[in-house]
Amino acid sequence: MFTGLVRELNTVRSLARSGNVYRLEVSSNIVSKGANIGDSIAVNGACLTLVENARGIMVFDVMEETVRRTGLLDVRSGDRVNLEDSLKTGGPLGGHFVLGHVDCVGTVKKIENNGGEYSIEIEFPAEFSHLVVEKGSVALDGISLTVGEVGRGSLKVYVIPHTLKMTNLSGKRERDKVNIEFDIIGKYLARFRDLDKKGGVTESFLKQMGF
């Protein structure tokens, strides 16, 4: 589990395919220092397992399914990626609960700079629209952000200069891809709503469960 507060912005060294597995190498000066083999590391919001860690280079084996369902398929050597190590027990939670399970890949539609206040509009498959609420949380490339505006199949976030500087958002351009993970609380609520429509969650059911 993660918080969506990026710990480090660094670069991809390589992404190579071997059969159905990809090997991703990422440079790291901060996250790598406290990381152990087997640890979960969020790379642009995708939870990956660390398999090698030496001399400031973190290596991950990534399944084809993960690469295909995230923006990792498009990364190239030299691309900047957001890195975050997993949340430790008792550690501060400054963002929101991020699982590192990317729901879909969105596309940057528009970037605006209004006197230093940046806004980024993202398009995504409309089937996920019910998971977004205004003033709710969303993780874009692993960055915990507050949703400013909501449309069908789109959302807009407002980004302060510090966040822009410390993450890969500073290099985003229109039509670029971003990994999107919607708030887990919203996903559970949507699931309960669906069950309720099917008669799965009723007042009687909740009483039986002790609620």
Protein Blocks (a to p, Z undefined) as FASTA:
>chain_A
ZZhiafbdcddfbdcdehjaccdddddfklmmmpcehiacdeehiacddfbdcehiacdd
ddfklmmmpmklmpcehiacdddddddehiacfbbcdehiafbdcddfbdcdeehiacdd
ddddfklmmmpcehiacdeehiacddfbdcehiacddddfklmmmmmklmpcehiacddd
ddfklmmmmmmmmmmmnopacfklmmmnoZZ
